[in-house]
Amino acid sequence: MPRSNRPRRPVSGKGASGRGAGRKGQEVPELDLERARAGIARRESAPDGEWMVRTMTAKNAEKTYICPECSTAVLPGVAHLVVWKDDHLFGAAAGLAERRHWHTNCWTSRSYRYR
């Protein structure tokens, strides 16, 4: 069977020149796994409610915060946790606005007593 001399249709989303259009000369940035892992918040359930917890790596910790458990400073360059209430009375946005920075050990050993 003879071959067709008609040009192929471009692959959808790839442009007129087909595969690999626009990729020459462009470098792919290196994937920073530490940054990718740090940006994902996880949900934790506890007797005092539902919490969203995000890990802040030492590389990304740039400010000084006060830990709500021990009332000491979380210094720049120290890995810690950013925590906010997921089931806040006024909604998720209010919970996010009231987020706090905790030492990792303070968060894992916190007491659930109501003061």
N, C-alpha and C positions, 0 to 999 in steps of 0.2 A: 504494500500500500504506500503510495507516495506521501511525503511529508508536506504539511501545509506551510506556505511561505508567509502566512499572516502572522503578525506579531501577537504575542500573548497579552491578555489583559493584565493590568497591574494588580498586584495583590492588594486587597482593601486595606486602607490605612497606611500604605507604604509609599504612596506617591507614584508619579509617572514612571520612574526608572526602576520600579520593582523592589526586590529585596535589598536591604542594606542602604537605602537611599539616605544620604546626609550623614553617614557614619564615618566617612573618611576624614582623618585628621582630628577626630574627637576622642579624647581620652576618657575612659570610664573611671570615676572617682573610686578610691579604695573604700571598702565597707568598714565602718568603725563599729565592731560588734559590741564594745562596751557601751557606746552611746545608744545603740539600738536596744540593748537589754534594759538600760536605765530608764528609757522613756515610757515603758509600759507599766501601767498601774494594775495592781491585783486587788481583788476584793477579799477582805477578811471578816469573818463573823466572830463576835465576842459577846459576852454577857451584857456589855454596855452599848451594843448596836452593831451596825454594819459600817465598815471602814474601807476606804480606798487607800492603798499604800503604794508609794512609788519610791524606788531606790535612787538616791542621789549619790553618784560616784564621787570619789575624792577629786577627780579631775574637773568635774563640773561644779563642785561646791565653791562658790566665790564670795559668799557673804557670811557674816556672823549672825547666828540666831540663838535664841534662848530656848532650851529644851523644857517643855512644860512639866516633865516628871521630876527632874533633878534641879531645875532652875540654874543650871550652869550653861556656859556658852558652847554652842556647836560652832567651832572655828572653821575658817576657810581651809580647804584642803583635807577635810575630814569627811569620810563617807558617812552618810546618815539616811534617814527616811523622811519623806514628806507624806503626811497623813491628813486625811480629811474625812468628815462624816458623810457617808453615802446616803443615809436615810435621815437627812436633816429635816427639821420641821418645816422650813421654808423652801425646800427644794434643793436640787443638786448644785445649782449655781451658788446658793448661800453657803452650802457645805464647803465648796471649793474656795470661796472667799475667806473662810475661816480656817484654812489649812495651817498646820503647824509642822515644824521641823523637829524631829526627835532623834536622839542617839539611838542606834540600833538596839543596844542592850537595854536601854530604858523602855523601849517599845515592847520588846519580847518579855520583859520581867515586870511590866506595869501591874498595879493592883487594880482590881475592879470594884474596890470599895467606894461607896458614894460618900462624898465629904459634905 
